[in-house]
Amino acid sequence: MSRADYYILAEADRDSRELFLCRLCEKVLALGKRIYIHVADETEVERLDAHLWSFRADAFVPHVILGKEPASPIEIGYGEQRPEHREVFINLALELPEDAFAFERIVEIVVQDAEILGATRQNYQRCRDRGVELHRNDMR
């Protein structure tokens, strides 16, 4: 059975969401898990790729755009693309794809933006309806 973690932030902006993502990736990597970050489109892939490289001068978050070399424990993709592993699925797109339920862990980062709040509420309900173990982490 999958587990879904919802991290609820006080902020409403995309930069805060991505900064939290960068920190979370460091923690998940320290646990030895591989991560797939799902975004809405190619523009978001490029934006997140740049953010992961530059979020902290003293940090290195190894990642790659899905399908590119060399291999990395963090892959970023969109659309129907998926990695070979089924460990951690971090959803930064609005809708949670159906095949995310095949991953061991689903992660949503919730900011106080009306569109993101509405989408993550729907995703939460879908997880609940499928019997996914739900964890709400209020970071406010």
ABEGO torsion letter per residue (X at the ends): XBBBBBBBBABABAAAAAAAAAAAAAAAAAAGBBBBBBBABAAAAAAAAAAAAAABAABBBBBBBBGBOBBBABBBBBEABBBABBBBBBBABABBBAAAAABABBBBBBBBBAAAAAAAAAAAAAAAAAGBBBBBBBAX
